[in-house]
Amino acid sequence: MKAVGNTWLIWSLNFIPQIGFALLLSVMFTNARLNIKAKGVWRAIFYLPNLMMPAAVTALFGALLAYYGPMNQLLVRADS
């Protein structure tokens, strides 16, 4: 039960500020009075970390499972 409590504590200390920061940024970028220049660039910069993880996982699995990759070579040698 202590582990569950610690998990909820860590989750709440991470999730609540993250949502608050995201809401603050969304208000900043949608507020017409602020008139921020290059809104699209800033949005892309803030969204880029969400795109990096799937790209990194794709590159890792692509390298591991390539024709001459380590997993394929291991399976070929195990078959011999």
PDB file of N, CA, C and O in Angstrom:
ATOM      1  N   MET A   1       0.828  -1.196   0.000  1.00  0.00           N
ATOM      2  CA  MET A   1       0.000   0.000   0.000  1.00  0.00           C
ATOM      3  C   MET A   1       0.873   1.261   0.000  1.00  0.00           C
ATOM      4  O   MET A   1       0.491   2.293  -0.551  1.00  0.00           O
ATOM      5  N   LYS A   2       2.049   1.157   0.627  1.00  0.00           N
ATOM      6  CA  LYS A   2       2.939   2.311   0.638  1.00  0.00           C
ATOM      7  C   LYS A   2       3.407   2.638  -0.781  1.00  0.00           C
ATOM      8  O   LYS A   2       3.531   3.808  -1.144  1.00  0.00           O
ATOM      9  N   ALA A   3       3.666   1.604  -1.579  1.00  0.00           N
ATOM     10  CA  ALA A   3       4.096   1.829  -2.956  1.00  0.00           C
ATOM     11  C   ALA A   3       2.992   2.508  -3.762  1.00  0.00           C
ATOM     12  O   ALA A   3       3.271   3.394  -4.570  1.00  0.00           O
ATOM     13  N   VAL A   4       1.758   2.105  -3.551  1.00  0.00           N
ATOM     14  CA  VAL A   4       0.634   2.730  -4.257  1.00  0.00           C
ATOM     15  C   VAL A   4       0.507   4.196  -3.841  1.00  0.00           C
ATOM     16  O   VAL A   4       0.288   5.071  -4.679  1.00  0.00           O
ATOM     17  N   GLY A   5       0.646   4.452  -2.548  1.00  0.00           N
ATOM     18  CA  GLY A   5       0.595   5.836  -2.062  1.00  0.00           C
ATOM     19  C   GLY A   5       1.722   6.676  -2.630  1.00  0.00           C
ATOM     20  O   GLY A   5       1.506   7.821  -3.028  1.00  0.00           O
ATOM     21  N   ASN A   6       2.936   6.112  -2.670  1.00  0.00           N
ATOM     22  CA  ASN A   6       4.069   6.843  -3.243  1.00  0.00           C
ATOM     23  C   ASN A   6       3.866   7.107  -4.725  1.00  0.00           C
ATOM     24  O   ASN A   6       4.216   8.178  -5.221  1.00  0.00           O
ATOM     25  N   THR A   7       3.299   6.131  -5.438  1.00  0.00           N
ATOM     26  CA  THR A   7       3.036   6.313  -6.859  1.00  0.00           C
ATOM     27  C   THR A   7       2.048   7.448  -7.083  1.00  0.00           C
ATOM     28  O   THR A   7       2.266   8.294  -7.950  1.00  0.00           O
ATOM     29  N   TRP A   8       0.975   7.479  -6.322  1.00  0.00           N
ATOM     30  CA  TRP A   8      -0.004   8.559  -6.445  1.00  0.00           C
ATOM     31  C   TRP A   8       0.604   9.905  -6.076  1.00  0.00           C
ATOM     32  O   TRP A   8       0.289  10.915  -6.706  1.00  0.00           O
ATOM     33  N   LEU A   9       1.468   9.936  -5.069  1.00  0.00           N
ATOM     34  CA  LEU A   9       2.112  11.181  -4.668  1.00  0.00           C
ATOM     35  C   LEU A   9       3.005  11.711  -5.786  1.00  0.00           C
ATOM     36  O   LEU A   9       2.927  12.885  -6.150  1.00  0.00           O
ATOM     37  N   ILE A  10       3.844  10.848  -6.322  1.00  0.00           N
ATOM     38  CA  ILE A  10       4.728  11.261  -7.411  1.00  0.00           C
ATOM     39  C   ILE A  10       3.913  11.682  -8.624  1.00  0.00           C
ATOM     40  O   ILE A  10       4.221  12.688  -9.263  1.00  0.00           O
ATOM     41  N   TRP A  11       2.880  10.921  -8.943  1.00  0.00           N
ATOM     42  CA  TRP A  11       2.035  11.249 -10.091  1.00  0.00           C
ATOM     43  C   TRP A  11       1.379  12.616  -9.910  1.00  0.00           C
ATOM     44  O   TRP A  11       1.370  13.432 -10.831  1.00  0.00           O
ATOM     45  N   SER A  12       0.832  12.860  -8.723  1.00  0.00           N
ATOM     46  CA  SER A  12       0.140  14.132  -8.504  1.00  0.00           C
ATOM     47  C   SER A  12       1.115  15.303  -8.485  1.00  0.00           C
ATOM     48  O   SER A  12       0.776  16.388  -8.957  1.00  0.00           O
ATOM     49  N   LEU A  13       2.314  15.108  -7.950  1.00  0.00           N
ATOM     50  CA  LEU A  13       3.301  16.192  -7.944  1.00  0.00           C
ATOM     51  C   LEU A  13       3.846  16.469  -9.338  1.00  0.00           C
ATOM     52  O   LEU A  13       4.352  17.562  -9.595  1.00  0.00           O
ATOM     53  N   ASN A  14       3.753  15.515 -10.226  1.00  0.00           N
ATOM     54  CA  ASN A  14       4.210  15.710 -11.595  1.00  0.00           C
ATOM     55  C   ASN A  14       3.066  16.170 -12.496  1.00  0.00           C
ATOM     56  O   ASN A  14       3.250  17.073 -13.312  1.00  0.00           O
ATOM     57  N   PHE A  15       1.919  15.578 -12.363  1.00  0.00           N
ATOM     58  CA  PHE A  15       0.806  15.798 -13.286  1.00  0.00           C
ATOM     59  C   PHE A  15       0.172  17.177 -13.114  1.00  0.00           C
ATOM     60  O   PHE A  15      -0.083  17.863 -14.104  1.00  0.00           O
ATOM     61  N   ILE A  16      -0.081  17.583 -11.901  1.00  0.00           N
ATOM     62  CA  ILE A  16      -0.788  18.843 -11.654  1.00  0.00           C
ATOM     63  C   ILE A  16       0.013  20.047 -12.160  1.00  0.00           C
ATOM     64  O   ILE A  16      -0.562  20.885 -12.855  1.00  0.00           O
ATOM     65  N   PRO A  17       1.315  20.178 -11.850  1.00  0.00           N
ATOM     66  CA  PRO A  17       2.056  21.312 -12.422  1.00  0.00           C
ATOM     67  C   PRO A  17       2.176  21.236 -13.950  1.00  0.00           C
ATOM     68  O   PRO A  17       2.182  22.264 -14.627  1.00  0.00           O
ATOM     69  N   GLN A  18       2.270  20.036 -14.477  1.00  0.00           N
ATOM     70  CA  GLN A  18       2.390  19.874 -15.923  1.00  0.00           C
ATOM     71  C   GLN A  18       1.109  20.351 -16.617  1.00  0.00           C
ATOM     72  O   GLN A  18       1.183  21.045 -17.632  1.00  0.00           O
ATOM     73  N   ILE A  19      -0.041  19.996 -16.094  1.00  0.00           N
ATOM     74  CA  ILE A  19      -1.309  20.442 -16.663  1.00  0.00           C
ATOM     75  C   ILE A  19      -1.461  21.953 -16.506  1.00  0.00           C
ATOM     76  O   ILE A  19      -1.917  22.633 -17.425  1.00  0.00           O
ATOM     77  N   GLY A  20      -1.082  22.469 -15.353  1.00  0.00           N
ATOM     78  CA  GLY A  20      -1.149  23.920 -15.148  1.00  0.00           C
ATOM     79  C   GLY A  20      -0.272  24.677 -16.130  1.00  0.00           C
ATOM     80  O   GLY A  20      -0.696  25.693 -16.681  1.00  0.00           O
ATOM     81  N   PHE A  21       0.944  24.197 -16.355  1.00  0.00           N
ATOM     82  CA  PHE A  21       1.852  24.833 -17.302  1.00  0.00           C
ATOM     83  C   PHE A  21       1.300  24.741 -18.718  1.00  0.00           C
ATOM     84  O   PHE A  21       1.387  25.706 -19.477  1.00  0.00           O
ATOM     85  N   ALA A  22       0.738  23.604 -19.079  1.00  0.00           N
ATOM     86  CA  ALA A  22       0.158  23.435 -20.412  1.00  0.00           C
ATOM     87  C   ALA A  22      -1.024  24.385 -20.614  1.00  0.00           C
ATOM     88  O   ALA A  22      -1.169  24.980 -21.682  1.00  0.00           O
ATOM     89  N   LEU A  23      -1.856  24.523 -19.603  1.00  0.00           N
ATOM     90  CA  LEU A  23      -2.992  25.448 -19.717  1.00  0.00           C
ATOM     91  C   LEU A  23      -2.517  26.892 -19.834  1.00  0.00           C
ATOM     92  O   LEU A  23      -3.086  27.674 -20.596  1.00  0.00           O
ATOM     93  N   LEU A  24      -1.481  27.246 -19.085  1.00  0.00           N
ATOM     94  CA  LEU A  24      -0.925  28.585 -19.169  1.00  0.00           C
ATOM     95  C   LEU A  24      -0.382  28.867 -20.572  1.00  0.00           C
ATOM     96  O   LEU A  24      -0.617  29.940 -21.127  1.00  0.00           O
ATOM     97  N   LEU A  25       0.339  27.907 -21.138  1.00  0.00           N
ATOM     98  CA  LEU A  25       0.860  28.073 -22.493  1.00  0.00           C
ATOM     99  C   LEU A  25      -0.263  28.163 -23.518  1.00  0.00           C
ATOM    100  O   LEU A  25      -0.187  28.954 -24.458  1.00  0.00           O
ATOM    101  N   SER A  26      -1.304  27.357 -23.341  1.00  0.00           N
ATOM    102  CA  SER A  26      -2.410  27.401 -24.304  1.00  0.00           C
ATOM    103  C   SER A  26      -3.131  28.745 -24.245  1.00  0.00           C
ATOM    104  O   SER A  26      -3.553  29.265 -25.278  1.00  0.00           O
ATOM    105  N   VAL A  27      -3.272  29.299 -23.072  1.00  0.00           N
ATOM    106  CA  VAL A  27      -3.891  30.623 -22.957  1.00  0.00           C
ATOM    107  C   VAL A  27      -3.005  31.671 -23.618  1.00  0.00           C
ATOM    108  O   VAL A  27      -3.498  32.562 -24.309  1.00  0.00           O
ATOM    109  N   MET A  28      -1.689  31.561 -23.403  1.00  0.00           N
ATOM    110  CA  MET A  28      -0.772  32.519 -24.019  1.00  0.00           C
ATOM    111  C   MET A  28      -0.840  32.469 -25.541  1.00  0.00           C
ATOM    112  O   MET A  28      -0.858  33.510 -26.198  1.00  0.00           O
ATOM    113  N   PHE A  29      -0.878  31.269 -26.100  1.00  0.00           N
ATOM    114  CA  PHE A  29      -0.840  31.136 -27.549  1.00  0.00           C
ATOM    115  C   PHE A  29      -2.175  31.426 -28.215  1.00  0.00           C
ATOM    116  O   PHE A  29      -2.209  31.701 -29.414  1.00  0.00           O
ATOM    117  N   THR A  30      -3.257  31.375 -27.486  1.00  0.00           N
ATOM    118  CA  THR A  30      -4.562  31.639 -28.094  1.00  0.00           C
ATOM    119  C   THR A  30      -5.093  33.029 -27.776  1.00  0.00           C
ATOM    120  O   THR A  30      -6.118  33.437 -28.322  1.00  0.00           O
ATOM    121  N   ASN A  31      -4.420  33.752 -26.915  1.00  0.00           N
ATOM    122  CA  ASN A  31      -4.867  35.095 -26.554  1.00  0.00           C
ATOM    123  C   ASN A  31      -4.540  36.058 -27.693  1.00  0.00           C
ATOM    124  O   ASN A  31      -3.374  36.218 -28.055  1.00  0.00           O
ATOM    125  N   ALA A  32      -5.545  36.688 -28.248  1.00  0.00           N
ATOM    126  CA  ALA A  32      -5.346  37.592 -29.380  1.00  0.00           C
ATOM    127  C   ALA A  32      -4.681  38.894 -28.951  1.00  0.00           C
ATOM    128  O   ALA A  32      -4.023  39.540 -29.766  1.00  0.00           O
ATOM    129  N   ARG A  33      -4.835  39.291 -27.702  1.00  0.00           N
ATOM    130  CA  ARG A  33      -4.253  40.548 -27.239  1.00  0.00           C
ATOM    131  C   ARG A  33      -2.736  40.473 -27.112  1.00  0.00           C
ATOM    132  O   ARG A  33      -2.058  41.490 -27.256  1.00  0.00           O
ATOM    133  N   LEU A  34      -2.191  39.282 -26.846  1.00  0.00           N
ATOM    134  CA  LEU A  34      -0.740  39.170 -26.692  1.00  0.00           C
ATOM    135  C   LEU A  34      -0.016  39.305 -28.032  1.00  0.00           C
ATOM    136  O   LEU A  34       1.095  39.831 -28.090  1.00  0.00           O
ATOM    137  N   ASN A  35      -0.645  38.833 -29.102  1.00  0.00           N
ATOM    138  CA  ASN A  35      -0.097  38.931 -30.454  1.00  0.00           C
ATOM    139  C   ASN A  35       1.364  38.445 -30.515  1.00  0.00           C
ATOM    140  O   ASN A  35       2.260  39.188 -30.915  1.00  0.00           O
ATOM    141  N   ILE A  36       1.575  37.216 -30.119  1.00  0.00           N
ATOM    142  CA  ILE A  36       2.913  36.610 -30.137  1.00  0.00           C
ATOM    143  C   ILE A  36       3.306  36.339 -31.581  1.00  0.00           C
ATOM    144  O   ILE A  36       2.528  35.780 -32.355  1.00  0.00           O
ATOM    145  N   LYS A  37       4.519  36.739 -31.933  1.00  0.00           N
ATOM    146  CA  LYS A  37       5.014  36.504 -33.294  1.00  0.00           C
ATOM    147  C   LYS A  37       5.497  35.062 -33.407  1.00  0.00           C
ATOM    148  O   LYS A  37       5.986  34.487 -32.435  1.00  0.00           O
ATOM    149  N   ALA A  38       5.360  34.488 -34.584  1.00  0.00           N
ATOM    150  CA  ALA A  38       5.808  33.116 -34.895  1.00  0.00           C
ATOM    151  C   ALA A  38       5.154  32.090 -33.967  1.00  0.00           C
ATOM    152  O   ALA A  38       5.832  31.236 -33.395  1.00  0.00           O
ATOM    153  N   LYS A  39       3.849  32.184 -33.827  1.00  0.00           N
ATOM    154  CA  LYS A  39       3.130  31.247 -32.962  1.00  0.00           C
ATOM    155  C   LYS A  39       3.345  29.797 -33.393  1.00  0.00           C
ATOM    156  O   LYS A  39       3.501  28.906 -32.557  1.00  0.00           O
ATOM    157  N   GLY A  40       3.352  29.575 -34.699  1.00  0.00           N
ATOM    158  CA  GLY A  40       3.533  28.216 -35.200  1.00  0.00           C
ATOM    159  C   GLY A  40       4.885  27.637 -34.819  1.00  0.00           C
ATOM    160  O   GLY A  40       4.989  26.450 -34.509  1.00  0.00           O
ATOM    161  N   VAL A  41       5.918  28.463 -34.841  1.00  0.00           N
ATOM    162  CA  VAL A  41       7.257  27.995 -34.455  1.00  0.00           C
ATOM    163  C   VAL A  41       7.279  27.618 -32.984  1.00  0.00           C
ATOM    164  O   VAL A  41       7.814  26.570 -32.620  1.00  0.00           O
ATOM    165  N   TRP A  42       6.706  28.456 -32.137  1.00  0.00           N
ATOM    166  CA  TRP A  42       6.676  28.162 -30.711  1.00  0.00           C
ATOM    167  C   TRP A  42       5.857  26.906 -30.416  1.00  0.00           C
ATOM    168  O   TRP A  42       6.237  26.096 -29.571  1.00  0.00           O
ATOM    169  N   ARG A  43       4.743  26.749 -31.110  1.00  0.00           N
ATOM    170  CA  ARG A  43       3.931  25.540 -30.921  1.00  0.00           C
ATOM    171  C   ARG A  43       4.709  24.299 -31.326  1.00  0.00           C
ATOM    172  O   ARG A  43       4.652  23.275 -30.645  1.00  0.00           O
ATOM    173  N   ALA A  44       5.435  24.388 -32.436  1.00  0.00           N
ATOM    174  CA  ALA A  44       6.239  23.248 -32.880  1.00  0.00           C
ATOM    175  C   ALA A  44       7.346  22.933 -31.890  1.00  0.00           C
ATOM    176  O   ALA A  44       7.616  21.762 -31.622  1.00  0.00           O
ATOM    177  N   ILE A  45       7.992  23.950 -31.342  1.00  0.00           N
ATOM    178  CA  ILE A  45       9.061  23.739 -30.365  1.00  0.00           C
ATOM    179  C   ILE A  45       8.519  23.048 -29.116  1.00  0.00           C
ATOM    180  O   ILE A  45       9.151  22.138 -28.579  1.00  0.00           O
ATOM    181  N   PHE A  46       7.352  23.483 -28.659  1.00  0.00           N
ATOM    182  CA  PHE A  46       6.781  22.868 -27.459  1.00  0.00           C
ATOM    183  C   PHE A  46       6.244  21.471 -27.723  1.00  0.00           C
ATOM    184  O   PHE A  46       6.174  20.662 -26.798  1.00  0.00           O
ATOM    185  N   TYR A  47       5.863  21.165 -28.959  1.00  0.00           N
ATOM    186  CA  TYR A  47       5.326  19.846 -29.283  1.00  0.00           C
ATOM    187  C   TYR A  47       6.415  18.856 -29.686  1.00  0.00           C
ATOM    188  O   TYR A  47       6.180  17.648 -29.691  1.00  0.00           O
ATOM    189  N   LEU A  48       7.591  19.349 -30.018  1.00  0.00           N
ATOM    190  CA  LEU A  48       8.685  18.505 -30.496  1.00  0.00           C
ATOM    191  C   LEU A  48       9.046  17.358 -29.544  1.00  0.00           C
ATOM    192  O   LEU A  48       9.284  16.254 -30.033  1.00  0.00           O
ATOM    193  N   PRO A  49       9.101  17.543 -28.232  1.00  0.00           N
ATOM    194  CA  PRO A  49       9.409  16.405 -27.359  1.00  0.00           C
ATOM    195  C   PRO A  49       8.417  15.251 -27.479  1.00  0.00           C
ATOM    196  O   PRO A  49       8.792  14.092 -27.304  1.00  0.00           O
ATOM    197  N   ASN A  50       7.158  15.560 -27.776  1.00  0.00           N
ATOM    198  CA  ASN A  50       6.169  14.495 -27.964  1.00  0.00           C
ATOM    199  C   ASN A  50       6.440  13.691 -29.220  1.00  0.00           C
ATOM    200  O   ASN A  50       6.038  12.531 -29.306  1.00  0.00           O
ATOM    201  N   LEU A  51       7.112  14.281 -30.191  1.00  0.00           N
ATOM    202  CA  LEU A  51       7.431  13.583 -31.429  1.00  0.00           C
ATOM    203  C   LEU A  51       8.756  12.834 -31.351  1.00  0.00           C
ATOM    204  O   LEU A  51       8.974  11.878 -32.096  1.00  0.00           O
ATOM    205  N   MET A  52       9.636  13.258 -30.461  1.00  0.00           N
ATOM    206  CA  MET A  52      10.973  12.664 -30.385  1.00  0.00           C
ATOM    207  C   MET A  52      10.939  11.234 -29.851  1.00  0.00           C
ATOM    208  O   MET A  52      11.691  10.391 -30.338  1.00  0.00           O
ATOM    209  N   MET A  53      10.108  10.941 -28.885  1.00  0.00           N
ATOM    210  CA  MET A  53      10.077   9.604 -28.295  1.00  0.00           C
ATOM    211  C   MET A  53       9.640   8.544 -29.302  1.00  0.00           C
ATOM    212  O   MET A  53      10.328   7.531 -29.429  1.00  0.00           O
ATOM    213  N   PRO A  54       8.534   8.722 -30.024  1.00  0.00           N
ATOM    214  CA  PRO A  54       8.185   7.701 -31.021  1.00  0.00           C
ATOM    215  C   PRO A  54       9.245   7.570 -32.110  1.00  0.00           C
ATOM    216  O   PRO A  54       9.498   6.470 -32.602  1.00  0.00           O
ATOM    217  N   ALA A  55       9.859   8.679 -32.486  1.00  0.00           N
ATOM    218  CA  ALA A  55      10.906   8.610 -33.514  1.00  0.00           C
ATOM    219  C   ALA A  55      12.114   7.837 -32.993  1.00  0.00           C
ATOM    220  O   ALA A  55      12.712   7.062 -33.738  1.00  0.00           O
ATOM    221  N   ALA A  56      12.480   8.032 -31.742  1.00  0.00           N
ATOM    222  CA  ALA A  56      13.619   7.315 -31.167  1.00  0.00           C
ATOM    223  C   ALA A  56      13.318   5.818 -31.042  1.00  0.00           C
ATOM    224  O   ALA A  56      14.179   4.989 -31.338  1.00  0.00           O
ATOM    225  N   VAL A  57      12.117   5.471 -30.611  1.00  0.00           N
ATOM    226  CA  VAL A  57      11.737   4.063 -30.496  1.00  0.00           C
ATOM    227  C   VAL A  57      11.705   3.402 -31.870  1.00  0.00           C
ATOM    228  O   VAL A  57      12.123   2.254 -32.020  1.00  0.00           O
ATOM    229  N   THR A  58      11.210   4.124 -32.870  1.00  0.00           N
ATOM    230  CA  THR A  58      11.189   3.596 -34.231  1.00  0.00           C
ATOM    231  C   THR A  58      12.596   3.340 -34.744  1.00  0.00           C
ATOM    232  O   THR A  58      12.857   2.303 -35.354  1.00  0.00           O
ATOM    233  N   ALA A  59      13.498   4.272 -34.503  1.00  0.00           N
ATOM    234  CA  ALA A  59      14.881   4.102 -34.948  1.00  0.00           C
ATOM    235  C   ALA A  59      15.542   2.929 -34.224  1.00  0.00           C
ATOM    236  O   ALA A  59      16.291   2.169 -34.838  1.00  0.00           O
ATOM    237  N   LEU A  60      15.276   2.778 -32.938  1.00  0.00           N
ATOM    238  CA  LEU A  60      15.851   1.679 -32.165  1.00  0.00           C
ATOM    239  C   LEU A  60      15.363   0.334 -32.684  1.00  0.00           C
ATOM    240  O   LEU A  60      16.169  -0.564 -32.927  1.00  0.00           O
ATOM    241  N   PHE A  61      14.065   0.185 -32.854  1.00  0.00           N
ATOM    242  CA  PHE A  61      13.539  -1.083 -33.349  1.00  0.00           C
ATOM    243  C   PHE A  61      13.955  -1.334 -34.790  1.00  0.00           C
ATOM    244  O   PHE A  61      14.189  -2.478 -35.181  1.00  0.00           O
ATOM    245  N   GLY A  62      14.048  -0.272 -35.578  1.00  0.00           N
ATOM    246  CA  GLY A  62      14.521  -0.428 -36.943  1.00  0.00           C
ATOM    247  C   GLY A  62      15.947  -0.940 -36.994  1.00  0.00           C
ATOM    248  O   GLY A  62      16.278  -1.779 -37.831  1.00  0.00           O
ATOM    249  N   ALA A  63      16.799  -0.438 -36.099  1.00  0.00           N
ATOM    250  CA  ALA A  63      18.191  -0.887 -36.054  1.00  0.00           C
ATOM    251  C   ALA A  63      18.291  -2.308 -35.501  1.00  0.00           C
ATOM    252  O   ALA A  63      19.076  -3.113 -36.002  1.00  0.00           O
ATOM    253  N   LEU A  64      17.507  -2.620 -34.476  1.00  0.00           N
ATOM    254  CA  LEU A  64      17.569  -3.955 -33.868  1.00  0.00           C
ATOM    255  C   LEU A  64      17.040  -5.040 -34.793  1.00  0.00           C
ATOM    256  O   LEU A  64      17.575  -6.148 -34.820  1.00  0.00           O
ATOM    257  N   LEU A  65      15.995  -4.731 -35.550  1.00  0.00           N
ATOM    258  CA  LEU A  65      15.339  -5.738 -36.362  1.00  0.00           C
ATOM    259  C   LEU A  65      15.683  -5.633 -37.844  1.00  0.00           C
ATOM    260  O   LEU A  65      15.009  -6.245 -38.674  1.00  0.00           O
ATOM    261  N   ALA A  66      16.710  -4.876 -38.190  1.00  0.00           N
ATOM    262  CA  ALA A  66      17.124  -4.741 -39.590  1.00  0.00           C
ATOM    263  C   ALA A  66      17.656  -6.082 -40.100  1.00  0.00           C
ATOM    264  O   ALA A  66      17.871  -7.017 -39.329  1.00  0.00           O
ATOM    265  N   TYR A  67      17.860  -6.150 -41.419  1.00  0.00           N
ATOM    266  CA  TYR A  67      18.314  -7.396 -42.037  1.00  0.00           C
ATOM    267  C   TYR A  67      19.637  -7.869 -41.418  1.00  0.00           C
ATOM    268  O   TYR A  67      19.805  -9.060 -41.154  1.00  0.00           O
ATOM    269  N   TYR A  68      20.560  -6.958 -41.189  1.00  0.00           N
ATOM    270  CA  TYR A  68      21.828  -7.295 -40.536  1.00  0.00           C
ATOM    271  C   TYR A  68      21.867  -6.805 -39.090  1.00  0.00           C
ATOM    272  O   TYR A  68      22.946  -6.599 -38.535  1.00  0.00           O
ATOM    273  N   GLY A  69      20.725  -6.621 -38.491  1.00  0.00           N
ATOM    274  CA  GLY A  69      20.646  -6.160 -37.115  1.00  0.00           C
ATOM    275  C   GLY A  69      20.958  -7.275 -36.131  1.00  0.00           C
ATOM    276  O   GLY A  69      20.973  -8.447 -36.508  1.00  0.00           O
ATOM    277  N   PRO A  70      21.204  -6.929 -34.880  1.00  0.00           N
ATOM    278  CA  PRO A  70      21.590  -7.930 -33.884  1.00  0.00           C
ATOM    279  C   PRO A  70      20.526  -8.999 -33.615  1.00  0.00           C
ATOM    280  O   PRO A  70      20.866 -10.165 -33.415  1.00  0.00           O
ATOM    281  N   MET A  71      19.257  -8.622 -33.605  1.00  0.00           N
ATOM    282  CA  MET A  71      18.216  -9.626 -33.331  1.00  0.00           C
ATOM    283  C   MET A  71      18.108 -10.623 -34.481  1.00  0.00           C
ATOM    284  O   MET A  71      17.965 -11.824 -34.250  1.00  0.00           O
ATOM    285  N   ASN A  72      18.174 -10.138 -35.699  1.00  0.00           N
ATOM    286  CA  ASN A  72      18.089 -11.023 -36.847  1.00  0.00           C
ATOM    287  C   ASN A  72      19.317 -11.946 -36.890  1.00  0.00           C
ATOM    288  O   ASN A  72      19.183 -13.134 -37.184  1.00  0.00           O
ATOM    289  N   GLN A  73      20.484 -11.420 -36.608  1.00  0.00           N
ATOM    290  CA  GLN A  73      21.693 -12.232 -36.614  1.00  0.00           C
ATOM    291  C   GLN A  73      21.642 -13.290 -35.510  1.00  0.00           C
ATOM    292  O   GLN A  73      22.086 -14.420 -35.711  1.00  0.00           O
ATOM    293  N   LEU A  74      21.113 -12.930 -34.365  1.00  0.00           N
ATOM    294  CA  LEU A  74      20.964 -13.890 -33.263  1.00  0.00           C
ATOM    295  C   LEU A  74      20.028 -15.023 -33.662  1.00  0.00           C
ATOM    296  O   LEU A  74      20.307 -16.188 -33.380  1.00  0.00           O
ATOM    297  N   LEU A  75      18.927 -14.693 -34.313  1.00  0.00           N
ATOM    298  CA  LEU A  75      17.976 -15.715 -34.732  1.00  0.00           C
ATOM    299  C   LEU A  75      18.550 -16.587 -35.848  1.00  0.00           C
ATOM    300  O   LEU A  75      18.278 -17.787 -35.887  1.00  0.00           O
ATOM    301  N   VAL A  76      19.324 -16.017 -36.741  1.00  0.00           N
ATOM    302  CA  VAL A  76      19.934 -16.795 -37.804  1.00  0.00           C
ATOM    303  C   VAL A  76      20.952 -17.761 -37.223  1.00  0.00           C
ATOM    304  O   VAL A  76      21.016 -18.916 -37.644  1.00  0.00           O
ATOM    305  N   ARG A  77      21.750 -17.306 -36.263  1.00  0.00           N
ATOM    306  CA  ARG A  77      22.769 -18.182 -35.647  1.00  0.00           C
ATOM    307  C   ARG A  77      22.117 -19.237 -34.775  1.00  0.00           C
ATOM    308  O   ARG A  77      22.653 -20.340 -34.670  1.00  0.00           O
ATOM    309  N   ALA A  78      20.999 -18.955 -34.152  1.00  0.00           N
ATOM    310  CA  ALA A  78      20.311 -19.938 -33.324  1.00  0.00           C
ATOM    311  C   ALA A  78      19.715 -21.037 -34.193  1.00  0.00           C
ATOM    312  O   ALA A  78      19.582 -22.177 -33.749  1.00  0.00           O
ATOM    313  N   ASP A  79      19.358 -20.701 -35.423  1.00  0.00           N
ATOM    314  CA  ASP A  79      18.767 -21.671 -36.342  1.00  0.00           C
ATOM    315  C   ASP A  79      19.820 -22.624 -36.883  1.00  0.00           C
ATOM    316  O   ASP A  79      19.502 -23.770 -37.203  1.00  0.00           O
ATOM    317  N   SER A  80      21.064 -22.180 -36.993  1.00  0.00           N
ATOM    318  CA  SER A  80      22.131 -22.998 -37.590  1.00  0.00           C
ATOM    319  C   SER A  80      22.571 -24.128 -36.710  1.00  0.00           C
ATOM    320  O   SER A  80      23.458 -24.894 -37.087  1.00  0.00           O
TER     321      SER A  80
END
